[in-house]
Amino acid sequence: KRTAWFWDVWYAQSILKNLPNIKYIYCTNGDCMIDKPEGFKELPDILGDGDFMSGQSEPGRTIHTAEMFMKAEAFYKIFDYNLCSIHRVSYYKAL
């Protein structure tokens, strides 16, 4: 389940990297519905100096990834790191 989601997001990243005018990325799981996306314009101000934030975080405990808002560069770094991690795991399992 999670691996399929990752490849969908990785594919989206390959498209977004060719659109340099996009500064922020909002990523949500398919089962998260937004009927009235109010407040999106305020998200960059809420993010402030941070690189990313989660919609369902618990302070000091966990960061849930069902919904994330992040700077484009942070998005690329996170998913490039994940790609390397998945590739390493797949490579070592094959040995």
TORSEDREN-814033 format. One record per atom (N, C-alpha, C, O): x, y, z; chain; residue in three letters; atom name; residue number from 1. Coordinates in Angstrom, 3 decimals, m for minus. Example, Ala and Ser with C-alpha at 12.3 -4.5 7.8 and 13.67 -1.06 7.14 Angstrom:
((13.190,m5.690,7.800),'A','ala','N',1)
((12.300,m4.500,7.800),'A','ala','CA',1)
((13.200,m3.300,7.800),'A','ala','C',1)
((14.236,m3.319,8.465),'A','ala','O',1)
((12.850,m2.250,7.080),'A','ser','N',2)
((13.670,m1.060,7.140),'A','ser','CA',2)
((12.900,0.030,7.870),'A','ser','C',2)
((13.409,1.138,8.039),'A','ser','O',2)
This chain:
((0.830,m1.194,0.000),'A','lys','N',1)
((0.000,0.000,0.000),'A','lys','CA',1)
((0.873,1.256,0.000),'A','lys','C',1)
((0.703,2.120,m0.860),'A','lys','O',1)
((1.783,1.367,0.929),'A','arg','N',2)
((2.612,2.572,1.032),'A','arg','CA',2)
((3.585,2.690,m0.135),'A','arg','C',2)
((3.888,3.793,m0.591),'A','arg','O',2)
((4.070,1.551,m0.614),'A','thr','N',3)
((5.008,1.592,m1.722),'A','thr','CA',3)
((4.324,2.119,m2.978),'A','thr','C',3)
((4.920,2.902,m3.718),'A','thr','O',3)
((3.101,1.710,m3.227),'A','ala','N',4)
((2.367,2.212,m4.400),'A','ala','CA',4)
((2.156,3.713,m4.291),'A','ala','C',4)
((2.298,4.427,m5.284),'A','ala','O',4)
((1.819,4.207,m3.097),'A','trp','N',5)
((1.646,5.645,m2.883),'A','trp','CA',5)
((2.948,6.370,m3.181),'A','trp','C',5)
((2.952,7.419,m3.825),'A','trp','O',5)
((4.054,5.804,m2.708),'A','phe','N',6)
((5.351,6.447,m2.939),'A','phe','CA',6)
((5.618,6.621,m4.422),'A','phe','C',6)
((6.055,7.693,m4.841),'A','phe','O',6)
((5.367,5.592,m5.233),'A','trp','N',7)
((5.664,5.700,m6.658),'A','trp','CA',7)
((4.768,6.726,m7.334),'A','trp','C',7)
((5.206,7.395,m8.271),'A','trp','O',7)
((3.539,6.868,m6.891),'A','asp','N',8)
((2.663,7.923,m7.423),'A','asp','CA',8)
((3.251,9.304,m7.127),'A','asp','C',8)
((3.290,10.175,m7.996),'A','asp','O',8)
((3.702,9.486,m5.896),'A','val','N',9)
((4.266,10.782,m5.507),'A','val','CA',9)
((5.592,11.020,m6.217),'A','val','C',9)
((5.885,12.146,m6.619),'A','val','O',9)
((6.385,9.987,m6.371),'A','trp','N',10)
((7.659,10.125,m7.073),'A','trp','CA',10)
((7.418,10.545,m8.528),'A','trp','C',10)
((8.145,11.385,m9.059),'A','trp','O',10)
((6.412,9.969,m9.162),'A','tyr','N',11)
((6.061,10.359,m10.527),'A','tyr','CA',11)
((5.652,11.824,m10.572),'A','tyr','C',11)
((6.057,12.562,m11.471),'A','tyr','O',11)
((4.845,12.244,m9.596),'A','ala','N',12)
((4.443,13.658,m9.523),'A','ala','CA',12)
((5.666,14.549,m9.352),'A','ala','C',12)
((5.741,15.625,m9.945),'A','ala','O',12)
((6.623,14.104,m8.545),'A','gln','N',13)
((7.843,14.888,m8.336),'A','gln','CA',13)
((8.591,15.092,m9.646),'A','gln','C',13)
((9.117,16.176,m9.897),'A','gln','O',13)
((8.643,14.064,m10.476),'A','ser','N',14)
((9.360,14.194,m11.745),'A','ser','CA',14)
((8.724,15.256,m12.639),'A','ser','C',14)
((9.415,15.892,m13.434),'A','ser','O',14)
((7.433,15.445,m12.513),'A','ile','N',15)
((6.748,16.502,m13.270),'A','ile','CA',15)
((6.997,17.860,m12.618),'A','ile','C',15)
((7.311,18.835,m13.302),'A','ile','O',15)
((6.857,17.919,m11.292),'A','leu','N',16)
((6.994,19.188,m10.575),'A','leu','CA',16)
((8.397,19.781,m10.695),'A','leu','C',16)
((8.551,21.002,m10.701),'A','leu','O',16)
((9.412,18.939,m10.790),'A','lys','N',17)
((10.777,19.448,m10.924),'A','lys','CA',17)
((10.965,20.263,m12.201),'A','lys','C',17)
((11.903,21.056,m12.296),'A','lys','O',17)
((10.088,20.076,m13.178),'A','asn','N',18)
((10.165,20.829,m14.429),'A','asn','CA',18)
((9.329,22.105,m14.397),'A','asn','C',18)
((9.209,22.795,m15.409),'A','asn','O',18)
((8.753,22.419,m13.242),'A','leu','N',19)
((7.933,23.620,m13.085),'A','leu','CA',19)
((8.528,24.480,m11.969),'A','leu','C',19)
((8.034,24.450,m10.842),'A','leu','O',19)
((9.584,25.249,m12.266),'A','pro','N',20)
((10.309,25.983,m11.224),'A','pro','CA',20)
((9.494,27.079,m10.535),'A','pro','C',20)
((9.901,27.571,m9.483),'A','pro','O',20)
((8.373,27.464,m11.096),'A','asn','N',21)
((7.560,28.509,m10.462),'A','asn','CA',21)
((6.765,27.978,m9.266),'A','asn','C',21)
((6.209,28.770,m8.505),'A','asn','O',21)
((6.700,26.677,m9.089),'A','ile','N',22)
((5.980,26.094,m7.945),'A','ile','CA',22)
((6.911,26.097,m6.742),'A','ile','C',22)
((7.950,25.436,m6.750),'A','ile','O',22)
((6.541,26.833,m5.723),'A','lys','N',23)
((7.384,27.007,m4.529),'A','lys','CA',23)
((6.941,26.128,m3.368),'A','lys','C',23)
((7.752,25.790,m2.507),'A','lys','O',23)
((5.661,25.752,m3.333),'A','tyr','N',24)
((5.119,24.952,m2.236),'A','tyr','CA',24)
((4.342,23.768,m2.809),'A','tyr','C',24)
((3.777,23.840,m3.900),'A','tyr','O',24)
((4.332,22.682,m2.047),'A','ile','N',25)
((3.634,21.481,m2.484),'A','ile','CA',25)
((2.750,20.982,m1.348),'A','ile','C',25)
((3.190,20.860,m0.205),'A','ile','O',25)
((1.516,20.700,m1.679),'A','tyr','N',26)
((0.567,20.110,m0.732),'A','tyr','CA',26)
((0.327,18.685,m1.195),'A','tyr','C',26)
((m0.078,18.462,m2.336),'A','tyr','O',26)
((0.570,17.732,m0.331),'A','cys','N',27)
((0.451,16.326,m0.679),'A','cys','CA',27)
((m0.513,15.675,0.301),'A','cys','C',27)
((m0.345,15.792,1.515),'A','cys','O',27)
((m1.525,14.990,m0.226),'A','thr','N',28)
((m2.494,14.317,0.636),'A','thr','CA',28)
((m2.822,12.945,0.082),'A','thr','C',28)
((m2.759,12.726,m1.127),'A','thr','O',28)
((m3.169,12.028,0.957),'A','asn','N',29)
((m3.594,10.692,0.530),'A','asn','CA',29)
((m4.932,10.789,m0.192),'A','asn','C',29)
((m5.687,11.742,0.002),'A','asn','O',29)
((m5.209,9.815,m1.006),'A','gly','N',30)
((m6.449,9.811,m1.777),'A','gly','CA',30)
((m7.705,9.690,m0.943),'A','gly','C',30)
((m8.786,10.065,m1.398),'A','gly','O',30)
((m7.585,9.174,0.271),'A','asp','N',31)
((m8.776,9.029,1.106),'A','asp','CA',31)
((m9.034,10.255,1.981),'A','asp','C',31)
((m9.951,10.248,2.802),'A','asp','O',31)
((m8.235,11.302,1.813),'A','cys','N',32)
((m8.457,12.565,2.536),'A','cys','CA',32)
((m9.224,13.497,1.601),'A','cys','C',32)
((m8.746,13.828,0.516),'A','cys','O',32)
((m10.385,13.907,2.016),'A','met','N',33)
((m11.221,14.750,1.175),'A','met','CA',33)
((m11.238,16.176,1.710),'A','met','C',33)
((m11.274,16.397,2.920),'A','met','O',33)
((m11.212,17.132,0.801),'A','ile','N',34)
((m11.318,18.545,1.164),'A','ile','CA',34)
((m12.505,19.107,0.395),'A','ile','C',34)
((m12.433,19.318,m0.815),'A','ile','O',34)
((m13.589,19.344,1.106),'A','asp','N',35)
((m14.778,19.883,0.451),'A','asp','CA',35)
((m14.641,21.372,0.166),'A','asp','C',35)
((m14.965,21.842,m0.924),'A','asp','O',35)
((m14.158,22.100,1.156),'A','lys','N',36)
((m13.987,23.542,1.019),'A','lys','CA',36)
((m12.567,23.893,1.451),'A','lys','C',36)
((m12.308,24.088,2.639),'A','lys','O',36)
((m11.652,23.973,0.497),'A','pro','N',37)
((m10.250,24.203,0.850),'A','pro','CA',37)
((m9.974,25.646,1.293),'A','pro','C',37)
((m9.242,26.388,0.639),'A','pro','O',37)
((m10.575,26.011,2.405),'A','glu','N',38)
((m10.376,27.363,2.922),'A','glu','CA',38)
((m9.058,27.436,3.671),'A','glu','C',38)
((m8.660,26.478,4.334),'A','glu','O',38)
((m8.390,28.557,3.569),'A','gly','N',39)
((m7.170,28.767,4.336),'A','gly','CA',39)
((m5.887,28.371,3.624),'A','gly','C',39)
((m4.808,28.515,4.200),'A','gly','O',39)
((m5.963,27.881,2.404),'A','phe','N',40)
((m4.742,27.471,1.711),'A','phe','CA',40)
((m3.780,28.636,1.506),'A','phe','C',40)
((m2.564,28.451,1.553),'A','phe','O',40)
((m4.308,29.820,1.281),'A','lys','N',41)
((m3.439,30.981,1.046),'A','lys','CA',41)
((m2.633,31.343,2.286),'A','lys','C',41)
((m1.584,31.977,2.176),'A','lys','O',41)
((m3.107,30.951,3.463),'A','glu','N',42)
((m2.399,31.251,4.705),'A','glu','CA',42)
((m1.316,30.227,5.043),'A','glu','C',42)
((m0.490,30.487,5.917),'A','glu','O',42)
((m1.297,29.085,4.382),'A','leu','N',43)
((m0.347,28.024,4.722),'A','leu','CA',43)
((1.122,28.454,4.645),'A','leu','C',43)
((1.885,28.114,5.549),'A','leu','O',43)
((1.558,29.190,3.604),'A','pro','N',44)
((2.962,29.621,3.605),'A','pro','CA',44)
((3.314,30.484,4.823),'A','pro','C',44)
((4.422,30.383,5.349),'A','pro','O',44)
((2.388,31.324,5.271),'A','asp','N',45)
((2.652,32.134,6.461),'A','asp','CA',45)
((2.734,31.271,7.715),'A','asp','C',45)
((3.563,31.518,8.590),'A','asp','O',45)
((1.877,30.261,7.800),'A','ile','N',46)
((1.908,29.354,8.947),'A','ile','CA',46)
((3.202,28.547,8.939),'A','ile','C',46)
((3.791,28.306,9.993),'A','ile','O',46)
((3.643,28.130,7.758),'A','leu','N',47)
((4.881,27.370,7.629),'A','leu','CA',47)
((6.078,28.200,8.076),'A','leu','C',47)
((7.000,27.688,8.710),'A','leu','O',47)
((6.054,29.485,7.739),'A','gly','N',48)
((7.138,30.384,8.156),'A','gly','CA',48)
((8.496,29.932,7.674),'A','gly','C',48)
((8.680,29.671,6.485),'A','gly','O',48)
((9.464,29.836,8.597),'A','asp','N',49)
((10.829,29.436,8.253),'A','asp','CA',49)
((10.984,27.926,8.114),'A','asp','C',49)
((12.035,27.451,7.683),'A','asp','O',49)
((9.958,27.173,8.470),'A','gly','N',50)
((10.037,25.709,8.405),'A','gly','CA',50)
((10.070,25.220,6.977),'A','gly','C',50)
((9.787,25.964,6.038),'A','gly','O',50)
((10.417,23.969,6.829),'A','asp','N',51)
((10.465,23.351,5.503),'A','asp','CA',51)
((9.222,22.535,5.189),'A','asp','C',51)
((8.822,22.437,4.029),'A','asp','O',51)
((8.597,21.939,6.227),'A','phe','N',52)
((7.387,21.163,5.994),'A','phe','CA',52)
((6.576,21.074,7.282),'A','phe','C',52)
((7.089,21.264,8.385),'A','phe','O',52)
((5.294,20.778,7.101),'A','met','N',53)
((4.428,20.549,8.253),'A','met','CA',53)
((3.379,19.519,7.864),'A','met','C',53)
((3.042,19.344,6.693),'A','met','O',53)
((2.886,18.855,8.878),'A','ser','N',54)
((1.910,17.795,8.685),'A','ser','CA',54)
((0.557,18.253,9.198),'A','ser','C',54)
((0.476,19.047,10.135),'A','ser','O',54)
((m0.487,17.759,8.593),'A','gly','N',55)
((m1.826,18.127,9.022),'A','gly','CA',55)
((m2.294,17.409,10.271),'A','gly','C',55)
((m3.204,17.885,10.949),'A','gly','O',55)
((m1.693,16.271,10.590),'A','gln','N',56)
((m2.149,15.485,11.734),'A','gln','CA',56)
((m1.043,15.217,12.743),'A','gln','C',56)
((m1.024,14.143,13.344),'A','gln','O',56)
((m0.147,16.126,12.945),'A','ser','N',57)
((0.960,15.901,13.871),'A','ser','CA',57)
((0.509,15.991,15.319),'A','ser','C',57)
((m0.460,16.675,15.646),'A','ser','O',57)
((1.229,15.291,16.170),'A','glu','N',58)
((1.049,15.379,17.609),'A','glu','CA',58)
((2.345,15.963,18.164),'A','glu','C',58)
((3.389,15.316,18.080),'A','glu','O',58)
((2.305,17.179,18.734),'A','pro','N',59)
((3.540,17.817,19.210),'A','pro','CA',59)
((4.384,16.895,20.088),'A','pro','C',59)
((3.900,16.324,21.065),'A','pro','O',59)
((5.656,16.766,19.716),'A','gly','N',60)
((6.580,15.954,20.482),'A','gly','CA',60)
((6.430,14.462,20.306),'A','gly','C',60)
((7.133,13.696,20.965),'A','gly','O',60)
((5.531,14.019,19.432),'A','arg','N',61)
((5.290,12.572,19.295),'A','arg','CA',61)
((5.497,12.095,17.868),'A','arg','C',61)
((6.547,11.535,17.552),'A','arg','O',61)
((4.528,12.303,17.013),'A','thr','N',62)
((4.611,11.734,15.669),'A','thr','CA',62)
((4.294,12.774,14.604),'A','thr','C',62)
((3.663,13.797,14.872),'A','thr','O',62)
((4.745,12.487,13.402),'A','ile','N',63)
((4.397,13.292,12.233),'A','ile','CA',63)
((3.684,12.353,11.271),'A','ile','C',63)
((4.294,11.427,10.737),'A','ile','O',63)
((2.413,12.586,11.052),'A','his','N',64)
((1.644,11.757,10.130),'A','his','CA',64)
((1.791,12.303,8.717),'A','his','C',64)
((1.835,13.517,8.516),'A','his','O',64)
((1.864,11.428,7.764),'A','thr','N',65)
((2.114,11.843,6.384),'A','thr','CA',65)
((0.880,11.779,5.490),'A','thr','C',65)
((1.003,11.887,4.270),'A','thr','O',65)
((m0.303,11.605,6.070),'A','ala','N',66)
((m1.510,11.570,5.248),'A','ala','CA',66)
((m1.737,12.913,4.563),'A','ala','C',66)
((m2.392,12.996,3.524),'A','ala','O',66)
((m1.185,13.954,5.163),'A','glu','N',67)
((m1.378,15.302,4.616),'A','glu','CA',67)
((m0.163,16.132,5.002),'A','glu','C',67)
((0.134,16.300,6.185),'A','glu','O',67)
((0.547,16.657,3.988),'A','met','N',68)
((1.741,17.452,4.253),'A','met','CA',68)
((1.759,18.677,3.353),'A','met','C',68)
((1.312,18.640,2.207),'A','met','O',68)
((2.282,19.754,3.900),'A','phe','N',69)
((2.508,20.977,3.143),'A','phe','CA',69)
((3.977,21.302,3.304),'A','phe','C',69)
((4.481,21.340,4.426),'A','phe','O',69)
((4.679,21.540,2.195),'A','met','N',70)
((6.118,21.753,2.305),'A','met','CA',70)
((6.653,22.628,1.191),'A','met','C',70)
((6.031,22.798,0.142),'A','met','O',70)
((7.826,23.177,1.453),'A','lys','N',71)
((8.527,23.899,0.404),'A','lys','CA',71)
((8.958,22.880,m0.644),'A','lys','C',71)
((9.259,21.731,m0.319),'A','lys','O',71)
((8.987,23.304,m1.891),'A','ala','N',72)
((9.298,22.387,m2.985),'A','ala','CA',72)
((10.652,21.708,m2.778),'A','ala','C',72)
((10.776,20.504,m2.999),'A','ala','O',72)
((11.663,22.460,m2.359),'A','glu','N',73)
((12.992,21.869,m2.164),'A','glu','CA',73)
((12.971,20.786,m1.091),'A','glu','C',73)
((13.643,19.764,m1.233),'A','glu','O',73)
((12.213,20.995,m0.024),'A','ala','N',74)
((12.100,19.979,1.025),'A','ala','CA',74)
((11.410,18.733,0.472),'A','ala','C',74)
((11.824,17.610,0.760),'A','ala','O',74)
((10.372,18.931,m0.311),'A','phe','N',75)
((9.663,17.812,m0.945),'A','phe','CA',75)
((10.629,16.972,m1.774),'A','phe','C',75)
((10.646,15.746,m1.667),'A','phe','O',75)
((11.438,17.642,m2.606),'A','tyr','N',76)
((12.381,16.916,m3.453),'A','tyr','CA',76)
((13.403,16.150,m2.614),'A','tyr','C',76)
((13.709,14.996,m2.911),'A','tyr','O',76)
((13.924,16.778,m1.582),'A','lys','N',77)
((14.929,16.117,m0.747),'A','lys','CA',77)
((14.350,14.907,m0.025),'A','lys','C',77)
((14.989,13.857,0.036),'A','lys','O',77)
((13.152,15.046,0.518),'A','ile','N',78)
((12.519,13.943,1.241),'A','ile','CA',78)
((12.298,12.751,0.318),'A','ile','C',78)
((12.639,11.622,0.670),'A','ile','O',78)
((11.737,12.989,m0.845),'A','phe','N',79)
((11.414,11.870,m1.729),'A','phe','CA',79)
((12.638,11.325,m2.459),'A','phe','C',79)
((12.652,10.147,m2.816),'A','phe','O',79)
((13.654,12.135,m2.690),'A','asp','N',80)
((14.907,11.598,m3.225),'A','asp','CA',80)
((15.562,10.679,m2.189),'A','asp','C',80)
((16.084,9.619,m2.534),'A','asp','O',80)
((15.532,11.092,m0.923),'A','tyr','N',81)
((16.076,10.254,0.154),'A','tyr','CA',81)
((15.299,8.937,0.251),'A','tyr','C',81)
((15.892,7.865,0.366),'A','tyr','O',81)
((13.981,9.030,0.204),'A','asn','N',82)
((13.154,7.816,0.270),'A','asn','CA',82)
((13.433,6.890,m0.905),'A','asn','C',82)
((13.478,5.670,m0.742),'A','asn','O',82)
((13.620,7.462,m2.081),'A','leu','N',83)
((13.921,6.645,m3.258),'A','leu','CA',83)
((15.221,5.882,m3.046),'A','leu','C',83)
((15.299,4.690,m3.344),'A','leu','O',83)
((16.231,6.556,m2.536),'A','cys','N',84)
((17.511,5.880,m2.266),'A','cys','CA',84)
((17.330,4.787,m1.226),'A','cys','C',84)
((17.918,3.712,m1.349),'A','cys','O',84)
((16.532,5.045,m0.213),'A','ser','N',85)
((16.293,4.056,0.838),'A','ser','CA',85)
((15.562,2.833,0.288),'A','ser','C',85)
((15.928,1.700,0.601),'A','ser','O',85)
((14.545,3.050,m0.517),'A','ile','N',86)
((13.794,1.937,m1.108),'A','ile','CA',86)
((14.698,1.131,m2.028),'A','ile','C',86)
((14.668,m0.100,m2.024),'A','ile','O',86)
((15.497,1.831,m2.810),'A','his','N',87)
((16.396,1.144,m3.739),'A','his','CA',87)
((17.404,0.293,m2.969),'A','his','C',87)
((17.672,m0.843,m3.359),'A','his','O',87)
((17.969,0.825,m1.881),'A','arg','N',88)
((18.925,0.063,m1.068),'A','arg','CA',88)
((18.276,m1.177,m0.472),'A','arg','C',88)
((18.861,m2.260,m0.507),'A','arg','O',88)
((17.080,m1.031,0.073),'A','val','N',89)
((16.382,m2.168,0.674),'A','val','CA',89)
((16.106,m3.220,m0.394),'A','val','C',89)
((16.343,m4.406,m0.165),'A','val','O',89)
((15.613,m2.809,m1.546),'A','ser','N',90)
((15.326,m3.754,m2.633),'A','ser','CA',90)
((16.598,m4.456,m3.090),'A','ser','C',90)
((16.591,m5.657,m3.361),'A','ser','O',90)
((17.688,m3.700,m3.173),'A','tyr','N',91)
((18.960,m4.265,m3.617),'A','tyr','CA',91)
((19.441,m5.318,m2.625),'A','tyr','C',91)
((19.847,m6.409,m3.025),'A','tyr','O',91)
((19.397,m4.999,m1.346),'A','tyr','N',92)
((19.895,m5.941,m0.336),'A','tyr','CA',92)
((18.986,m7.160,m0.176),'A','tyr','C',92)
((19.470,m8.249,0.132),'A','tyr','O',92)
((17.694,m6.998,m0.377),'A','lys','N',93)
((16.787,m8.145,m0.319),'A','lys','CA',93)
((17.046,m9.108,m1.476),'A','lys','C',93)
((16.839,m10.315,m1.355),'A','lys','O',93)
((17.504,m8.551,m2.601),'A','ala','N',94)
((17.776,m9.378,m3.775),'A','ala','CA',94)
((19.041,m10.208,m3.611),'A','ala','C',94)
((19.201,m11.221,m4.292),'A','ala','O',94)
((19.936,m9.806,m2.730),'A','leu','N',95)
((21.208,m10.534,m2.551),'A','leu','CA',95)
((21.043,m11.855,m1.857),'A','leu','C',95)
((22.024,m12.567,m1.642),'A','leu','O',95)
